[in-house]
């Protein structure tokens, strides 16, 4: 395949710009084996006359915790959105970009109702998680199809913004903290959010 790619490049049909892979991060030993196979692949390309500008192996976690495996390109994605390694520490100097907020849509019987629920992608099993409100951290006591309930709604008003996760949140803090409550990873918390959840991009 490499020889075919180089032939196509010499014919002006393609340009071999890089060699790209990804670590599974299953264990250090398996990552070391994968890295060795990757280095072999890069050597094969170069021996065939290729000169890849981009040599990429590490994504967020490996780029941070295994710097010796970095190539000329590191793909930092999850860390930038506040998704850290499972059971790993916060990353110093990395300010998460993603925040999930919901508005209080009703206050009744001492409870505050939020306009986000399981059909929006918030796992119903997160009942008991703490969220950040203008009155401090409060627990989610129920997650229904289209709404969630903050059990202690004292002092909350309709329209108040409640942080489910994100920078400065007074509750769990980040998507991974929420994920660890239900034995999964932060990526699942973020990627399961449906199109019903409005995305707002800020510079």
N, C-alpha and C positions, 0 to 999 in steps of 0.2 A: 504494500500500500504506500509506503514511503517513497519507493522508487517511482510509482505511478504519479504521486503528487509532485515529485521533483521534475518529472518529464513534462507534466502539465504546466509547471511554473516556467520551465525553459521555453515552452511553446507560447508563453504569454497568456495562458488561459486562467491561471490562478496565481495568487501570491501566498506562499506559506508564511503567515505572519507570526505564528506562535505554536507552542505546545502547551496543552491545557489539560488539567486533571483535577481531582478533588479527593481530599483525605476523608475517609469515613469516620476518623477519630474514635475508632472502637477501642483501641488500646495503644500505648506507646510502641509495643512490639510490632503490632500490625501496621501502624503508621510508618515505622521504620522500614518495614518490608515494602510497603507501597511506595515510599520515597525512593528506595533503591531501584525499584522497577521503573519509576518515573525518570530517574537520572539515566537509566539505561536507554529508555525511549528517546530522550533528548540527545544522547550521544549518537544513536542510530541516525537521527535526523541530520545532525551536524556532519557525521561521516559521509552522508549521502550528498553533501553540498548545501544543506539548508542552513540558514542563519536566522533562527527565530528571534524576533524582537521581544515577544512576550513569552515568558516561561512562568507558568502559574500552577501552583499545587495547593496553596493554603487559602482557606476561607477565614472567617472571623476567629474562631477559637484557636486553630493551629497557627495562624499568623501571630497571635499574641503569645501563646504558651510554648510554641515550638519555633522560635525565630530562626533557628538554624536551617529550617526547611523552606524558608521563604525563597521565592524566585524573584524575577524582575517585576512581577505583578502580584499583589495580594488582593483578594476579593473580600472586602470588609462590608458586610451587609447587615446581618442580624444584630451585631453589637451596636451599630448606629441607631437601631430602632429600639434599643433597650432590652434586647434578648441576649442574656448572657448564657454561658455554659451551665448545664444542669448542675445544681449544687455548687456552682463556682462563685467566686466573689464578684462584686461590682468591679468594673474595669476603671482604674484611675485615669482621669483625664478625658474619658469618653462621655459626652453628654448625650443621652438618648434623645432621638428625634421624635419618637412616637408617643402620643398621649391618647388614651381612650376616655372620653367624657360622655356623660349622659345628663340630661336635664330632669329635674324633678317635675313631674307632670300632674301630681296630685298629692295632697296631704290629708290623711284621714285616720281617725282613731289612733293618733300618736305615731302613725307610720308614714313614711315618705315613699311615693311610688316613682320609679325611674322609667324613662322611656326607652329601655333596652331589655331584651329578654333572650330566651333560648333560640327563637327563630331568627334573631339577628346574629347569632353565633356565640352568645355568651353561655358557656356550659352550665346547665342547671345544677351540676354537681359542685359548683363553686359556692353554693349556699354556705354561709359562715365566714366567707372572705371579708376582709375589711376594705372599705373604699374611703376616699377622702372627700369630705364635705366642708362647706364653709364653717361648720361648727365642730370640725375635727373628725377623726376616724370613727366610722360607724360600720356595723356589720350588716351584710346582706342576709336577710332571714328567709327570703324566698326568691326564686327565679322562675317566672312563668314564661309562657310562650312569647309575649310581646312586651312584658314589663318585669321589673325586679322591685323588691321591697327592702327598704332600709328600716329595720325594726324600730330604731330610736330616731324618730323624725322630729324630735323637739327642736324648735328654732329654725327648721328648714322651711323654705317657701317655694311655691311653684315658680319655676324658672331658674332656680339655683342650679349651678353646674356641679356635678359630682364626678370626681376622677376615679375611674376604675383602675387604671394604671398609667404611669408616666412620670416625668420629672416633677419632683415636688409633691407627688401624691402622698397623702397622709396614711394611706392604707397599706396594701401589700407592696406598693412601690413600683414593681415592674412586672412585665408579662411572665417572666420566669418564676417569680415568687407565686403568682397565681397558679401557674402550671404545676409547681411542686406540691401544691395542696392536693392535686388530683393525679399525681404520679405520671405526668407527661412533661413535654418540653414547651418552652415559650413560643416556639414557632407555631404550635397548634393553636394557642390562644389567639395569635394575630391572624393567621391565615384562614381560620374558620369564620371570621367576621364577614358577613354577607354584604351585598351591594346596598342593602337597606341602611347600613351605617355610612353616613356622609363622610367623605374624605375631604379634609381641608388642608391645603398645602400652604406653608408659610415660608417666606424667604429666610 
